[in-house]
Amino acid sequence: MPSIFTRIVNGEIPCHKIAETDDYLAFLDVRPQAFGHTLCITKQEIDYVFDVEDELYQGLWMFAKKVAKAVKKTVPCKRVCVVVIGDEVPHTHVHLIPFNSMEDMRFSGRAKVELSSEQMAELAAKIAAAV
């Protein structure tokens, strides 16, 4: 069964897209840790990040770097942090999380940021314009 991210890539599930290439897609996380929390994924469904072929792996990091710079330009924060956990969705993905304190990086026991669909669409458009 395709992962939720593959279904997003295939257009079966909508997302708030930020950037896209032939191999990668960046979109806002629907359950964000912080305002501007973005996911960068390989379009190819590969469960474990270290199973990604070298060229695709390197390209993912260059893509994430470009997107992170756009997030930083758009969202007030000290920096954009990177997290690769890879357990919650069996599809390689990189979290880009605007960071102001260590609290922003705590994934459990913390309320997620609540944004309306309109707020997410506006934020995605602003970040996309900065890519």
OpenMM code with the backbone's topology and positions (N, CA, C; nanometers):
from openmm import Vec3, app, unit

residues = "MET PRO SER ILE PHE THR ARG ILE VAL ASN GLY GLU ILE PRO CYS HIS LYS ILE ALA GLU THR ASP ASP TYR LEU ALA PHE LEU ASP VAL ARG PRO GLN ALA PHE GLY HIS THR LEU CYS ILE THR LYS GLN GLU ILE ASP TYR VAL PHE ASP VAL GLU ASP GLU LEU TYR GLN GLY LEU TRP MET PHE ALA LYS LYS VAL ALA LYS ALA VAL LYS LYS THR VAL PRO CYS LYS ARG VAL CYS VAL VAL VAL ILE GLY ASP GLU VAL PRO HIS THR HIS VAL HIS LEU ILE PRO PHE ASN SER MET GLU ASP MET ARG PHE SER GLY ARG ALA LYS VAL GLU LEU SER SER GLU GLN MET ALA GLU LEU ALA ALA LYS ILE ALA ALA ALA VAL".split()
positions = [
    Vec3(0.0852, -0.1183, 0.0000),
    Vec3(0.0000, 0.0000, 0.0000),
    Vec3(0.0897, 0.1246, 0.0000),
    Vec3(0.0591, 0.2223, -0.0857),
    Vec3(0.1415, 0.3433, -0.0931),
    Vec3(0.1380, 0.4220, 0.0382),
    Vec3(0.2503, 0.4855, 0.0700),
    Vec3(0.2548, 0.5701, 0.1894),
    Vec3(0.1687, 0.6945, 0.1668),
    Vec3(0.1374, 0.7635, 0.2746),
    Vec3(0.0612, 0.8880, 0.2628),
    Vec3(0.1379, 0.9890, 0.1771),
    Vec3(0.2725, 0.9855, 0.1842),
    Vec3(0.3515, 1.0789, 0.1041),
    Vec3(0.3453, 1.0430, -0.0445),
    Vec3(0.3439, 0.9154, -0.0770),
    Vec3(0.3287, 0.8743, -0.2164),
    Vec3(0.1927, 0.9190, -0.2680),
    Vec3(0.0924, 0.9088, -0.1847),
    Vec3(-0.0420, 0.9537, -0.2242),
    Vec3(-0.0441, 1.1050, -0.2462),
    Vec3(0.0346, 1.1794, -0.1688),
    Vec3(0.0471, 1.3243, -0.1906),
    Vec3(0.1176, 1.3489, -0.3240),
    Vec3(0.2291, 1.2802, -0.3476),
    Vec3(0.3029, 1.2936, -0.4739),
    Vec3(0.2112, 1.2648, -0.5926),
    Vec3(0.1283, 1.1632, -0.5805),
    Vec3(0.0382, 1.1232, -0.6897),
    Vec3(-0.0847, 1.2121, -0.7026),
    Vec3(-0.1002, 1.3111, -0.6137),
    Vec3(-0.2130, 1.4023, -0.6210),
    Vec3(-0.3418, 1.3471, -0.5632),
    Vec3(-0.3337, 1.2341, -0.4930),
    Vec3(-0.4524, 1.1737, -0.4328),
    Vec3(-0.4918, 1.2450, -0.3031),
    Vec3(-0.3946, 1.3060, -0.2379),
    Vec3(-0.4162, 1.3808, -0.1144),
    Vec3(-0.3565, 1.5197, -0.1357),
    Vec3(-0.4303, 1.6255, -0.1026),
    Vec3(-0.3759, 1.7605, -0.1228),
    Vec3(-0.2675, 1.7941, -0.0204),
    Vec3(-0.1843, 1.8900, -0.0563),
    Vec3(-0.0834, 1.9405, 0.0367),
    Vec3(-0.0647, 2.0898, 0.0104),
    Vec3(0.0033, 2.1542, 0.1030),
    Vec3(0.0401, 2.2949, 0.0853),
    Vec3(0.1843, 2.2954, 0.0354),
    Vec3(0.1955, 2.2862, -0.0976),
    Vec3(0.3232, 2.2686, -0.1652),
    Vec3(0.4089, 2.3946, -0.1567),
    Vec3(0.5372, 2.3720, -0.1352),
    Vec3(0.6346, 2.4810, -0.1307),
    Vec3(0.7278, 2.4752, -0.2507),
    Vec3(0.7788, 2.3570, -0.2826),
    Vec3(0.8711, 2.3426, -0.3952),
    Vec3(0.8615, 2.1998, -0.4480),
    Vec3(0.8972, 2.1853, -0.5764),
    Vec3(0.8903, 2.0539, -0.6372),
    Vec3(0.9898, 2.0455, -0.7518),
    Vec3(1.0534, 1.9298, -0.7635),
    Vec3(1.1368, 1.8958, -0.8782),
    Vec3(1.0903, 1.7597, -0.9288),
    Vec3(1.1605, 1.7057, -1.0235),
    Vec3(1.1254, 1.5719, -1.0727),
    Vec3(1.1416, 1.4663, -0.9636),
    Vec3(1.2347, 1.4891, -0.8693),
    Vec3(1.2683, 1.3879, -0.7690),
    Vec3(1.2239, 1.4183, -0.6263),
    Vec3(1.1875, 1.5457, -0.5976),
    Vec3(1.1624, 1.5860, -0.4590),
    Vec3(1.0383, 1.6745, -0.4503),
    Vec3(0.9818, 1.6761, -0.3300),
    Vec3(0.8656, 1.7603, -0.3027),
    Vec3(0.8794, 1.8159, -0.1619),
    Vec3(0.8489, 1.9439, -0.1448),
    Vec3(0.8468, 2.0079, -0.0129),
    Vec3(0.7071, 2.0640, 0.0101),
    Vec3(0.6553, 2.0414, 0.1306),
    Vec3(0.5221, 2.0889, 0.1650),
    Vec3(0.5141, 2.1103, 0.3159),
    Vec3(0.4170, 2.1891, 0.3580),
    Vec3(0.3983, 2.2141, 0.5006),
    Vec3(0.3485, 2.0891, 0.5705),
    Vec3(0.4008, 2.0656, 0.6899),
    Vec3(0.3541, 1.9552, 0.7742),
    Vec3(0.2141, 1.9908, 0.8248),
    Vec3(0.1204, 1.8972, 0.8160),
    Vec3(-0.0171, 1.9247, 0.8605),
    Vec3(-0.0304, 1.9236, 1.0125),
    Vec3(0.0695, 1.8703, 1.0820),
    Vec3(0.0710, 1.8730, 1.2289),
    Vec3(0.2041, 1.9342, 1.2731),
    Vec3(0.2200, 2.0644, 1.2481),
    Vec3(0.3515, 2.1269, 1.2661),
    Vec3(0.3969, 2.1418, 1.4109),
    Vec3(0.5260, 2.1222, 1.4297),
    Vec3(0.5929, 2.1474, 1.5575),
    Vec3(0.6025, 2.2972, 1.5825),
    Vec3(0.6217, 2.3726, 1.4739),
    Vec3(0.6395, 2.5170, 1.4808),
    Vec3(0.5815, 2.5768, 1.3531),
    Vec3(0.5506, 2.7031, 1.3578),
    Vec3(0.5004, 2.7758, 1.2418),
    Vec3(0.6055, 2.7660, 1.1306),
    Vec3(0.5676, 2.7101, 1.0163),
    Vec3(0.6600, 2.6959, 0.9046),
    Vec3(0.7238, 2.5589, 0.8923),
    Vec3(0.6886, 2.4656, 0.9804),
    Vec3(0.7424, 2.3289, 0.9767),
    Vec3(0.7135, 2.2689, 0.8388),
    Vec3(0.8196, 2.2327, 0.7707),
    Vec3(0.8120, 2.1856, 0.6329),
    Vec3(0.8733, 2.0468, 0.6208),
    Vec3(0.8180, 1.9662, 0.5319),
    Vec3(0.8723, 1.8343, 0.5022),
    Vec3(0.9297, 1.8338, 0.3614),
    Vec3(1.0472, 1.7761, 0.3462),
    Vec3(1.1079, 1.7526, 0.2155),
    Vec3(1.1158, 1.6021, 0.1972),
    Vec3(1.0634, 1.5547, 0.0865),
    Vec3(1.0590, 1.4103, 0.0630),
    Vec3(1.1185, 1.3755, -0.0732),
    Vec3(1.1605, 1.2511, -0.0851),
    Vec3(1.1899, 1.1964, -0.2161),
    Vec3(1.0568, 1.1553, -0.2759),
    Vec3(1.0383, 1.1773, -0.4031),
    Vec3(0.9141, 1.1323, -0.4652),
    Vec3(0.9104, 0.9800, -0.4733),
    Vec3(1.0251, 0.9217, -0.4870),
    Vec3(1.0349, 0.7757, -0.4875),
    Vec3(1.0130, 0.7272, -0.3446),
    Vec3(0.9243, 0.6326, -0.3267),
    Vec3(0.8950, 0.5807, -0.1926),
    Vec3(1.0055, 0.4851, -0.1484),
    Vec3(1.0879, 0.5346, -0.0579),
    Vec3(1.1959, 0.4560, 0.0018),
    Vec3(1.1807, 0.4730, 0.1520),
    Vec3(1.1625, 0.3645, 0.2226),
    Vec3(1.1314, 0.3692, 0.3654),
    Vec3(1.2417, 0.4341, 0.4483),
    Vec3(1.3635, 0.3867, 0.4349),
    Vec3(1.4718, 0.4241, 0.5265),
    Vec3(1.5710, 0.5161, 0.4565),
    Vec3(1.5977, 0.6291, 0.5168),
    Vec3(1.6815, 0.7322, 0.4554),
    Vec3(1.8172, 0.6785, 0.4089),
    Vec3(1.8755, 0.5856, 0.4824),
    Vec3(2.0071, 0.5350, 0.4447),
    Vec3(2.0012, 0.4242, 0.3395),
    Vec3(1.8794, 0.3942, 0.2921),
    Vec3(1.8637, 0.3046, 0.1778),
    Vec3(1.8505, 0.3827, 0.0473),
    Vec3(1.8449, 0.5146, 0.0572),
    Vec3(1.8331, 0.5985, -0.0620),
    Vec3(1.9656, 0.5941, -0.1388),
    Vec3(1.9564, 0.5749, -0.2688),
    Vec3(2.0742, 0.5718, -0.3562),
    Vec3(2.1512, 0.7038, -0.3413),
    Vec3(2.2825, 0.6981, -0.3494),
    Vec3(2.3696, 0.8115, -0.3169),
    Vec3(2.3330, 0.9412, -0.3882),
    Vec3(2.3134, 0.9362, -0.5178),
    Vec3(2.2843, 1.0590, -0.5925),
    Vec3(2.1516, 1.1203, -0.5486),
    Vec3(2.0505, 1.0381, -0.5298),
    Vec3(1.9197, 1.0860, -0.4839),
    Vec3(1.9304, 1.1414, -0.3417),
    Vec3(2.0084, 1.0737, -0.2565),
    Vec3(2.0311, 1.1175, -0.1182),
    Vec3(2.0970, 1.2558, -0.1150),
    Vec3(2.2032, 1.2722, -0.1928),
    Vec3(2.2723, 1.4010, -0.1968),
    Vec3(2.1804, 1.5106, -0.2498),
    Vec3(2.1025, 1.4760, -0.3509),
    Vec3(2.0088, 1.5728, -0.4062),
    Vec3(1.9017, 1.6147, -0.3067),
    Vec3(1.8575, 1.5195, -0.2236),
    Vec3(1.7585, 1.5523, -0.1203),
    Vec3(1.8130, 1.6589, -0.0261),
    Vec3(1.9387, 1.6462, 0.0134),
    Vec3(1.9977, 1.7432, 0.1058),
    Vec3(2.0169, 1.8793, 0.0405),
    Vec3(2.0508, 1.8825, -0.0872),
    Vec3(2.0627, 2.0106, -0.1577),
    Vec3(1.9242, 2.0755, -0.1725),
    Vec3(1.8237, 1.9949, -0.2010),
    Vec3(1.6865, 2.0439, -0.2106),
    Vec3(1.6416, 2.0988, -0.0749),
    Vec3(1.6662, 2.0228, 0.0327),
    Vec3(1.6279, 2.0660, 0.1677),
    Vec3(1.6992, 2.1950, 0.2055),
    Vec3(1.8244, 2.2090, 0.1680),
    Vec3(1.9010, 2.3318, 0.1974),
    Vec3(1.8352, 2.4530, 0.1311),
    Vec3(1.7978, 2.4382, 0.0061),
    Vec3(1.7317, 2.5473, -0.0670),
    Vec3(1.5993, 2.5848, -0.0006),
    Vec3(1.5219, 2.4845, 0.0351),
    Vec3(1.3922, 2.5091, 0.0991),
    Vec3(1.4124, 2.5703, 0.2372),
    Vec3(1.5096, 2.5215, 0.3128),
    Vec3(1.5370, 2.5747, 0.4479),
    Vec3(1.5715, 2.7231, 0.4417),
    Vec3(1.6483, 2.7630, 0.3420),
    Vec3(1.6825, 2.9051, 0.3280),
    Vec3(1.5576, 2.9883, 0.3026),
    Vec3(1.4636, 2.9351, 0.2252),
    Vec3(1.3380, 3.0056, 0.1990),
    Vec3(1.2528, 3.0131, 0.3252),
    Vec3(1.2492, 2.9043, 0.4027),
    Vec3(1.1751, 2.9053, 0.5296),
    Vec3(1.2342, 3.0120, 0.6212),
    Vec3(1.3666, 3.0173, 0.6309),
    Vec3(1.4348, 3.1138, 0.7187),
    Vec3(1.4055, 3.2572, 0.6768),
    Vec3(1.3980, 3.2830, 0.5449),
    Vec3(1.3665, 3.4169, 0.4949),
    Vec3(1.2240, 3.4581, 0.5306),
    Vec3(1.1357, 3.3596, 0.5410),
    Vec3(0.9925, 3.3858, 0.5543),
    Vec3(0.9428, 3.3831, 0.6981),
    Vec3(0.9969, 3.2923, 0.7773),
    Vec3(0.9470, 3.2699, 0.9137),
    Vec3(1.0485, 3.3253, 1.0139),
    Vec3(1.0061, 3.4184, 1.1005),
    Vec3(1.0993, 3.4695, 1.2014),
    Vec3(1.1452, 3.3562, 1.2951),
    Vec3(1.2755, 3.3310, 1.2967),
    Vec3(1.3310, 3.2257, 1.3808),
    Vec3(1.4824, 3.2435, 1.3906),
    Vec3(1.5426, 3.1798, 1.4924),
    Vec3(1.6878, 3.1843, 1.5057),
    Vec3(1.7546, 3.1092, 1.3912),
    Vec3(1.6999, 2.9928, 1.3596),
    Vec3(1.7514, 2.9090, 1.2512),
    Vec3(1.6470, 2.8060, 1.2145),
    Vec3(1.6723, 2.7341, 1.1090),
    Vec3(1.5860, 2.6229, 1.0703),
    Vec3(1.6628, 2.4960, 1.1026),
    Vec3(1.6061, 2.4140, 1.1889),
    Vec3(1.6703, 2.2885, 1.2290),
    Vec3(1.6217, 2.1743, 1.1406),
    Vec3(1.7027, 2.0705, 1.1359),
    Vec3(1.6744, 1.9540, 1.0540),
    Vec3(1.6586, 1.8323, 1.1445),
    Vec3(1.5535, 1.7558, 1.1186),
    Vec3(1.5319, 1.6322, 1.1929),
    Vec3(1.4949, 1.5233, 1.0920),
    Vec3(1.5599, 1.4089, 1.1041),
    Vec3(1.5228, 1.2912, 1.0255),
    Vec3(1.4946, 1.1805, 1.1256),
    Vec3(1.3680, 1.1500, 1.1422),
    Vec3(1.3284, 1.0438, 1.2344),
    Vec3(1.2911, 0.9210, 1.1524),
    Vec3(1.1982, 0.9396, 1.0605),
    Vec3(1.1662, 0.8360, 0.9651),
    Vec3(1.0873, 0.7175, 1.0162),
    Vec3(1.0265, 0.7289, 1.1315),
    Vec3(0.9521, 0.6163, 1.1858),
    Vec3(0.8015, 0.6315, 1.1669),
    Vec3(0.7533, 0.7540, 1.1647),
    Vec3(0.6089, 0.7762, 1.1625),
    Vec3(0.5460, 0.7540, 1.0250),
    Vec3(0.6211, 0.7738, 0.9180),
    Vec3(0.5737, 0.7462, 0.7823),
    Vec3(0.6850, 0.6687, 0.7123),
    Vec3(0.6546, 0.5528, 0.6561),
    Vec3(0.7588, 0.4707, 0.5926),
    Vec3(0.7975, 0.5233, 0.4546),
    Vec3(0.8468, 0.6459, 0.4520),
    Vec3(0.8844, 0.7136, 0.3278),
    Vec3(0.9866, 0.8190, 0.3670),
    Vec3(1.1039, 0.8156, 0.3069),
    Vec3(1.2112, 0.9079, 0.3435),
    Vec3(1.1622, 1.0519, 0.3430),
    Vec3(1.1878, 1.1203, 0.4549),
    Vec3(1.1511, 1.2612, 0.4651),
    Vec3(1.2390, 1.3333, 0.5656),
    Vec3(1.2565, 1.4615, 0.5396),
    Vec3(1.3375, 1.5501, 0.6233),
    Vec3(1.2451, 1.6574, 0.6788),
    Vec3(1.2475, 1.6747, 0.8109),
    Vec3(1.1718, 1.7824, 0.8748),
    Vec3(1.2586, 1.9073, 0.8788),
    Vec3(1.2055, 2.0190, 0.8345),
    Vec3(1.2695, 2.1494, 0.8495),
    Vec3(1.1833, 2.2274, 0.9475),
    Vec3(1.2395, 2.2573, 1.0651),
    Vec3(1.1599, 2.3177, 1.1718),
    Vec3(1.2193, 2.4514, 1.2143),
    Vec3(1.1446, 2.5608, 1.1923),
    Vec3(1.1911, 2.6889, 1.2436),
    Vec3(1.2111, 2.6791, 1.3953),
    Vec3(1.3242, 2.7260, 1.4412),
    Vec3(1.3690, 2.7011, 1.5777),
    Vec3(1.3968, 2.8329, 1.6501),
    Vec3(1.3406, 2.8449, 1.7689),
    Vec3(1.3733, 2.9568, 1.8579),
    Vec3(1.4212, 2.9074, 1.9932),
    Vec3(1.3792, 2.7860, 2.0313),
    Vec3(1.4238, 2.7263, 2.1571),
    Vec3(1.4147, 2.5746, 2.1448),
    Vec3(1.4753, 2.5034, 2.2365),
    Vec3(1.4711, 2.3570, 2.2345),
    Vec3(1.3276, 2.3050, 2.2436),
    Vec3(1.2390, 2.3815, 2.3003),
    Vec3(1.0980, 2.3414, 2.3090),
    Vec3(1.0397, 2.3184, 2.1694),
    Vec3(1.0875, 2.3928, 2.0717),
    Vec3(1.0386, 2.3778, 1.9351),
    Vec3(1.0722, 2.2414, 1.8757),
    Vec3(1.1679, 2.1725, 1.9342),
    Vec3(1.2140, 2.0449, 1.8792),
    Vec3(1.1566, 1.9236, 1.9513),
    Vec3(1.0756, 1.9448, 2.0514),
    Vec3(1.0185, 1.8323, 2.1268),
    Vec3(0.8971, 1.7782, 2.0519),
    Vec3(0.9061, 1.6536, 2.0052),
    Vec3(0.8011, 1.5941, 1.9228),
    Vec3(0.6875, 1.5336, 2.0033),
    Vec3(0.7103, 1.4935, 2.1269),
    Vec3(0.6024, 1.4311, 2.2031),
    Vec3(0.5685, 1.5137, 2.3256),
    Vec3(0.4438, 1.5021, 2.3691),
    Vec3(0.3987, 1.5719, 2.4887),
    Vec3(0.3847, 1.7213, 2.4721),
    Vec3(0.3727, 1.7657, 2.3497),
    Vec3(0.3650, 1.9089, 2.3224),
    Vec3(0.2532, 1.9333, 2.2225),
    Vec3(0.1767, 2.0376, 2.2444),
    Vec3(0.0683, 2.0710, 2.1520),
    Vec3(0.1269, 2.1144, 2.0176),
    Vec3(0.0642, 2.0719, 1.9111),
    Vec3(0.1055, 2.1116, 1.7772),
    Vec3(0.0527, 2.2517, 1.7487),
    Vec3(0.1130, 2.3181, 1.6537),
    Vec3(0.0677, 2.4501, 1.6111),
    Vec3(-0.0603, 2.4306, 1.5301),
    Vec3(-0.1619, 2.5083, 1.5602),
    Vec3(-0.2901, 2.4988, 1.4898),
    Vec3(-0.2999, 2.6118, 1.3878),
    Vec3(-0.3178, 2.5758, 1.2611),
    Vec3(-0.3337, 2.6741, 1.1542),
    Vec3(-0.4530, 2.6346, 1.0686),
    Vec3(-0.5273, 2.7328, 1.0227),
    Vec3(-0.6377, 2.7041, 0.9315),
    Vec3(-0.5804, 2.6710, 0.7938),
    Vec3(-0.6626, 2.6138, 0.7102),
    Vec3(-0.6207, 2.5824, 0.5742),
    Vec3(-0.5787, 2.7097, 0.5004),
    Vec3(-0.6503, 2.8178, 0.5251),
    Vec3(-0.6173, 2.9451, 0.4614),
    Vec3(-0.4817, 2.9965, 0.5093),
    Vec3(-0.4550, 2.9856, 0.6390),
    Vec3(-0.3258, 3.0283, 0.6923),
    Vec3(-0.2124, 2.9438, 0.6346),
    Vec3(-0.2372, 2.8131, 0.6210),
    Vec3(-0.1350, 2.7251, 0.5647),
    Vec3(-0.1102, 2.7589, 0.4181),
    Vec3(-0.2156, 2.7836, 0.3438),
    Vec3(-0.2009, 2.8180, 0.2022),
    Vec3(-0.1218, 2.9487, 0.1865),
    Vec3(-0.1521, 3.0466, 0.2702),
    Vec3(-0.0806, 3.1748, 0.2649),
    Vec3(0.0666, 3.1580, 0.2997),
    Vec3(0.0946, 3.0817, 0.4052),
    Vec3(0.2324, 3.0582, 0.4459),
    Vec3(0.3084, 2.9814, 0.3374),
    Vec3(0.2473, 2.8772, 0.2813),
    Vec3(0.3120, 2.7997, 0.1755),
    Vec3(0.3449, 2.8873, 0.0560),
    Vec3(0.2537, 2.9763, 0.0197),
    Vec3(0.2777, 3.0664, -0.0937),
    Vec3(0.3949, 3.1613, -0.0650),
    Vec3(0.4028, 3.2117, 0.0571),
    Vec3(0.5128, 3.3020, 0.0942),
    Vec3(0.6474, 3.2311, 0.0900),
    Vec3(0.6526, 3.1098, 0.1440),
    Vec3(0.7786, 3.0349, 0.1428),
    Vec3(0.8134, 2.9982, -0.0011),
    Vec3(0.7152, 2.9531, -0.0775),
    Vec3(0.7394, 2.9146, -0.2163),
    Vec3(0.7964, 3.0320, -0.2962),
    Vec3(0.7473, 3.1516, -0.2695),
    Vec3(0.7965, 3.2700, -0.3397),
    Vec3(0.9429, 3.2981, -0.3047),
    Vec3(0.9866, 3.2537, -0.1889),
    Vec3(1.1247, 3.2774, -0.1456),
    Vec3(1.2215, 3.1684, -0.1920),
    Vec3(1.1668, 3.0582, -0.2455),
    Vec3(1.2545, 2.9483, -0.2912),
    Vec3(1.3315, 2.9916, -0.4141),
] * unit.nanometer
topology = app.Topology()
chain = topology.addChain("A")
for resn in residues:
    res = topology.addResidue(resn, chain)
    for name in ("N", "CA", "C"):
        topology.addAtom(name, app.Element.getBySymbol(name[0]), res)
